[in-house]
Amino acid sequence: MQRVPPGFAELHQSLSALLSVPYGEKSDDIASIIVRRVEHFMATSPTPAQPAWSERDVFLITYGDSLTDGDRPPLQVLKDFLDQQLEGLISTVHILPYFPYSSDDGFSVIDYLQVNPALGDWDDILAISDNFRLMSDLVINHISRESLWFADFVGGNQPGRDYFIEENPDTNVSMVTRPRNSPLLVPIQTRRGTRHVWATFSEDQIDLNFQNPDVLISMIDIVLFYLSKGTSVVRLDAIAFLWKELNTSCVHLPETHTIVKAIRLIMEEVCHGALLLTETNVPDPENFSYFGNGDEAHVVYQFALPPLVLHALNRGTEKHLVRWASALPDLPEGCTVLNFTASHDGIGLRSLEGVVPDSDVAELVDSMHRFGGFVSMRSMPDSGEKPYEINISLFDAMKGTRRGEDQWQVQRFLCAQIIMLGMKGIPAIYIHSLLATPNDISGVERSGRTRSINRRKWKMEELMPELDNPASIQGLIFNTLKDILEIRQNEPCFHPDATQAILHIKTGIFAFNRKSTGGRSLTAIHNMTANPIELSNSQIINKLNLLPHNQKKPSLIEPYQSLWLV
């Protein structure tokens, strides 16, 4: 047994017990190595405690170069935009992978410890973290084939020699759950001849071998490094696929859950209030399993919300959204969800499985095609394919309903955002929703990737005149959402821990009640249809509406209008 630093015996014991699941009798020595890393971190990089969350918490999701301004480093442009336009309205900025990369817009990382020089440097990252909490991606499942670790593998050198998973190309991998339709085993020419390595997502994104504990230790080092560089929320990308075991689905395995628990334990030791977020785009029961017993992720994405809200507004029915929301489980203490309606990855469809009929999903996909979108597919065990996600700008996804385009795009879009901002959890706004960015077809043509449709890089000289013009779509949406965010941050009923109860008010209405710990109550009402709906006086009497509304007849809720009644 290796030496345990004084004062860390409890952490060592807990880590050793956890890591016995994936590593057996090696766990004690592995825990000792990790504890010494923690000791060194706490001695050299103290991080202040911070509150976990409140009603003032709103996340912004953005790439480091979603905004550009001539030759200025994009991270500096982003900082100026955040400081000048959004300070006090958002609390946390999720900068999508800002490291050197070779593909997938950052998710094929070449070097975890460097900032992509095309974006800026670590000083720029730290400057943003001065005024906003920072969420950083740990792309933990795989790494770029252009990385030094993989170069070691090709050359037969340590440490990378044993950092990847080799399999015989004839191995039966039909049981493996796949998020893509590309080959799982990729041939690589090495000094030892041709080797086939595991690549869940693409031939450029080579999966790491966590059965080698040195890989886990390296990842713990990276987590600590990110915390020292201003990160207070760590996002575990593609975590569900981490541990591989032949003759299993290789998703959500017990070893994976154990490693999530270990990372949380370490983060709570070194930085009280820092949050661990898991990214698992799967049906709800699998997704929520990453809370564990309140000892895994602090936060998981509410992956069902984007497709369900889109489906409800596209079809003009609250039915499936209400049934899903009514069945949401109670969360463990100290855990919450991240609500969103759009992200860099498009709108995932897996969460609709068993919730919305397949015929409805097919009709929704058809509508999105008509509004200029695309759909990506995933491979099924029977060798067939199934829609995996819709690639479209959320603003253009709201052009109309299943019947076609109409005049309600702005109202329908705002309704989707207000639902997300009101529901239990922490809201996260994608920058291209905040800016009402339309489909970027030219971006798809340049990259050859359908996800580029929702990843435009705005030039500030083009964007700011639009935002400053209240008659432009961008100006209207941006300034309306800023007003709503200002209202929201002062309302205790929107604390992530405030209770939520789904209400059955009237056909066409999606409504819920939020109640703060102090007893204050807010009723959120949303018209999901293109028709005005009359509410009963008893539903609105003696209540103050926080959102703009037609005051001539307060009992009438216009198409796609929302009310926050307190």
N, C-alpha and C positions, 0 to 999 in steps of 0.2 A: 504493500500500500504506500502511495506517495504522500508527502507531507500536506496536511490541511492547514491553511493559514489561520491564525488565531481569530476568533470571532465569526468564522464561516462554517462552523461544524454543522449547523442546522441546514444551511444551503447545500452543503456537500451531501449530507444524509438524504435530503429530499431528491437531489439530482441523481444520486446513485440508485435510489429506489426506482425512479422513473426510467432511467436509462437501462435498467436490467431487462426491460421489455424488448428493446431492439438489440442490445449488445451483451446480454447475459453476464458472465463473470467478469467481463472487461469493464463493466459499468463503473466500478469504484475508481479505477485509475483514470477513466475518461472524466468522471466528475471532478477528480482532484485537479486535472489539467484546466478544466473550465473555471473552477473556483479561483485558481491562481490568476487567470485572465481577468476575472471579475475584481479580485483584490487590486490588481494593477490599475484597472480602469478607474475604480473608485478613489484611488490615491492620486491619480493624475488628471482625471476629467470629471470633476464633480458636476452633477446636473441638478438644478433646483427642482423641488417638488412642485407639482402643478395640479389643479383640479381636473378631474376626469372629464366632466361635461356639464353643461347647463343649457337653458333656453337660448342663450346667446351664441350657441355653437352652430355654425353652418360651414360646410366644407366646400371648397371650389376645386374642381378637377381640371387640370390643364397640362399640356405639354410645355416644356421649357421654352419652346419656340412657337407657341400658338400666336404670339404677337411679335412682330419684327419691326425694326426701325433703322433702315440703312445698315451701316456697319457696326452699330452698337451691339454688344453682347445681348442676346435675347433675354437672359435672366435679369439683366439690369432693366430692360424694357418692361418685363413682367413686374418687377419690384415697383417701378414708378406707377404702373397702372393700378396695382394693388393699393399702394399708399394713397394715390390721388382719388381713386374711384370707389374703393371697397373697404377702406379701413373703418372698423366699427360695424361693418355689415356681414363680413365673414370672419371666422376665427382661425380657420385652418386651410392651408393650401396644399393640395396633393399635386406635386410636380411629378408627372409620369417619368419613367426611367431617364435620368439625366446623365447617364454614364456613356462612355464610348461603346458603340454597338455596331453590328454588322447587318442586321435585318430586323423586321417586325417593329419598326419605329421605336426601337429602344429595348425591346424585350428579348433581344439576343445579345447579352452583355459581354463585352470583351474584357473590361476591367472594372470590377466592383468598387475600386478605391479611388477612381479618378472621375472628375466631371468632364463630360464631353467638351473639348475646347471650342467647338462651334457654338456652344451655349454660354460659356463663361467659365468660372472656376469656383473653388470652395468658398472664397470670400463672398461671392455673389449669393451662394446658397445660405451662408450664415447671415448675410444682410437681410434676406427675406425672413429668416427665422427670428429676427429681432422683433418684428411687429406681428407675425402670424405664426401659429403652430405649423410645423412642417410635417407632412406625411411623405415618406420615401418608400420606394419599392425594394423589397428583397426578392429578386428573381431567383428563387431558391431551387426550383426543380431542374433547371438546365442552364447552360452557358454557351456562348458562341464558339463555334469551331475555330474561330480566329483568336481565341484566348490563349494565354500562356499555358494554362493548365492543359488545354487540349493539344497544344504543341508538344508538351511533355509526353502526353499519351502517344502521339504519333512517333515521337523519337524514342520512346521506351524509357523516359527519364522520370525520376521522382521530383515533386510529389504527384504530378498529374497522371503518372503511369497507371495508378490504381483508382483514379477519380471517376471512372466511367464504367458503364455496364456493357460487357461483351456477351453476345449470344451466338450460338450456331444459327445460321440463316434458315435451317430446317426446323427450328424450334416452333412448336405450336403456340402461337400467341393469340389465338382466336378469342380467348376469354377476356383479353385486356380491353377495358373501356377506352374508347378513342374519342377525343374532341375534334379530330381532323380525319381526312380521308387519304392522307399521305402514308407511305410505308412506315412501319414502326421501327424496323431494323435497317440501318443505313450502312452500306459498305464504305470502309475507310482504308486507304492505303497507308500502311505504317512500316516501320523498319522491320517489323516481325511478320510482314505480309499483310494480306487483306484481313481486316477485322470488321465484324458487324456490330455496331453500337446502337443502343436504345435511343430513339429520338421521338418523343411523344408528339411534339408540335411541328417540327420541320427538320429537314436534313441539316439546317444551319444551327439548330437549337438542340444540343446534345445533353441528354439527361445525366445528372450527377449520381454517383453511386453512394448513397447514404449507408449502405451496409459497411462501408469503410468509415470508421468513426472519425478519421482525420478530416473527412468532408464536413461533418457536423461541427467539429471544432473550428474549422476555417470559417464556416457560416456564423458561428457565435462571435468570432473576431470581427466579422463584417457588421453584425448588428451593433456591437459596442462602438465600432468606429462611426457608424451613422448617428448613434446617440451623441457622440462627442462633437458631431458636426451640425448640431441644431435640430436633428430629427426628434420628434416626440410621438409620432405615430408610425409604426412599422407595418407595411402591408406585405403579407406573404403571398406572392403571386403563384398561382397554379399549385397550391400546396396539396391539394387532394391527391395528386399523382406521385407524391414524393417517394414512397417506399414501393419497391417492386418485389413481387413474389410470384413465380410461375404457377400456373394453374389457379390463379385468382384473377379478379378484375383489376388488380393493381391500383385501386382507388379507395380512399378512406380506410386504409388498413390500420390496425391498432398501433403499429410502429409510427405511422404518420401522426396520429393523434398524440402519442407520447412525446414526440419531438416538438409539437406545438406547445404542449404543456411545459416542456423544459425551457423553451424560449421565453414564454410568459414569466415563468418563475425567475429567470435571470433578469428580465427587464424590470420586474417589480422590485428586485433587490437593488438595482443600480439607479433607477429613476422612477420614483413613486409618482404615479399619475400618467406616465407614458402608456400608450395604448397599442395593443396588438390586434391587427385586422386580418382576417383570412379571406381570400378570394376563391370561392368555390361555386361556380355557376352550375348548380345542380338543383334538382327538386328540393322543396323545403325540408323534409325530414333529414336528408343528407346534409344540407346546408347548415341547419341549426345544430347538427351533431357537433360542430366545431366550437360550440360553447362548452362542451363537456359537462361537468358538474359545476360550472362557474370557474373552472380552472384552466380553460384553454383560451380561445380568443375573447378579448373584451368586446369586440365588435365584429359582426358579419354583415355582408351586403344583403339587402332585402331584394334578392334577385327576381322574385316573382312580381314585384311592383311595376317595373317598366312595361313588360308585355301585357299585364292585366289592365293597367290604365289605358294603354294604347288600344287594346281590344275593346274595352268598355266605351271609349269615345268614338272608335271607328264604327262600332255596331249600334251605339246608342242604347246600351243596356248596362245597368249596374249589377246584374244578377251574379255573374261569376266573381266579380271583384268583391261584392258583399259577402258571398259565401266563403271565399278565401280569407278575407280580413276577419270575419267572425270566428274563424277556426284557428287564428294565430295563437301559438302557445304562450304561456307565461314564460318570461326569460329568467335565468338565474340572476340573483342579486349581483350587481356590478357588471352586468352585460347589457348591451343594447344593439340595435341594428342601424345600418347606414342606408337611409332611403335615397333613392335616385330614380330618375326617369330616362337618363341618357348617359352614355360614357363613351370613351374612345373606342370601345369594342362593339358598339352597336347594341341591338336589343336581343338578348338571349331568349330562346324559346323553350329550353328544357324545363323551366319552371312551370310551364303550362301543362305538362304531362299529367294527366289524371285530374286536371282542374277545368280545362276548356276542351270541348269536343274537337277532334282532329279536323272535322269539316270547317269549324270556325277558324282554326289555325290556318288552314289552306286558303280560306277566303281573306284572312288578314294579310297573308303573304301576297296574294294577288293584288290587294289594294296597294300595298307598299310598292310593288312593281309598277303600278300605274302612276304612283307619285314619284317615280324616278329612282326607287331603291333597288337593292340587290338582296339575295339570300345566300348564305353559305351553308354547306351541308356537312354532316358528320357520318362516319361509317358505322353501320350496325353489325351485330354479331352474325346475322344471316346474310352478310355481304351486300345488303341493300344500303340505301342512304336516307337520311331524314333531315328536314330543315333544322339548323342549329342556331342561327342568329340572322336577324334582319339588319342589313347595313343601309342606313339612311340617316339624314339629318332629322332630328326630332321635330324641328319646326316644319320641314316639308312633309314629315309623316302625318302632320295635322292638317294637311291641305283640304281634306274632306273626310267622307265616311265611305263605307262599302258601296254606297250609291254613286260615288264620284266626288269631284271637287265642288266646293261651295264657298260662301262668303264668310265662313266662321273660323277661318284658320287661326287668327290672332286670339280670339276668345277661347277656342278649343285648346290651343297651346298653353295659354295662361291657366286654364282650368287644371291641366295636368301638373303644372308647376305648383299650384296652390295646394292640390291634394298632397303632393310629396312634402311640401313645407309644413303641412299640418299634422301628418301622421306620427304616431309614437316612434321615437328614434331620433337620430341625427340626420338632417337633410344634407345632401351633397348635390351641388349644381355643376354640371359640365359647362365649361366656358362657352361652348358653341350653342348651348341653350340660353345662357345669359345674354349672348349677342345675337340670338335668332339667326344663326348662320344657315344659309340654305345649302342644298346638296352641292358638294364640290366635285362635279363631274370631271373637270379638268385635272383634279388631283388624282382621280382614279385612272385616268388615261396616262398620266405621267408615271405613276407607280406600278400600274397593273394589278393593284390590290383593291378589292371592293371596300375594305374598311377605311380607305382614304377619303371616302365620300363625306365622312364626318370628322375630318382632321385638317381642316383648312388652316393655313398660316396667314393671318390677317396682317397686312401692312398698316402701320399706324396712320399713315397719311391717307389711307382709304377708310379706315375704321372711324377715326375720331370725328370727321365731318358728319358721318351717319349718326353717331351717338349724340352729337350736339344738336342734331336736327330732330325736334320732337315729332315732326310729321313723317320721318322715315320709319320703316319697320324696325330697324335696329335701335333707333332712339326710343321708339315707343315701348318696345319690350324691355330694353335695358333699364329705362327709368321707372317703368311700372314695377319691375321686379325689385329694384332698389327700394322703392317706397314700401313694398310689401315686406321686404326683409327688415326694414326699420321698424315697422309695426310689430313684426314677429319677435324681435329680440327683446322686447319689453313685456312680453306676455308669459307669465309663469306657467300657464297651462301647456306651453310647448316645451317644458323641460322634458328631456328624454325619458325620465322616470315617471312623469305624470301618467295617470291611468288613461286607457282608451276603451271605449265601448262603441261598437257599431250599432247604428240606429236604423230602423226600418220605417222611414217616413212616408215615402210615396214612390210609385214606379217611376223610374227615370232619375231618381235622386240617390246619390251616394253621400251618406252622412255619418258622422261619428262625434262622440263627446270626449273631450279631454278634461281631466280634473286634476288640479294641482294639489300638492300636499297641504296647502293652506285652505282648501275647500272651494277655491275659485273654479268656476265651470265655464267651458267654451264649447259651443256646438258648431261644427263645421258642416256646411251644406253645399253640395255641388250638383248642378244640373248637368247630367251626362248626355243631354239630347239637344237637337236643333230646334226644339219647341219650348216656348215659355211654359212654366209650371206654376200653378197657384198653390201657395202654402196656406195652411189654416192660421188664423190670427193667434191661436194658442201656441203655435210653434215659434212665433217671433215676438209676442207681446212682452213688454218690459225688458227687452234685451237690446243691447247696443251692438250694432254691426261695425266691426273694425275695418271692413273692406268697402271700397266704393260700391254704391248700389243705387238703383232707380228709386229715389225717395218719394216720387209721386204715388207709387203704389207699392209700399214695402213688402206686401205679401206676395208679389209677383217676382219670381226669379227667372231672369232672361236666359236664352240659350247659352249654355256653357258658363253661366255665371256662378260665382262662389260667394258664400257668406261665412263670416266668422262672428258668431253671436255670443256675447258674454253677458 
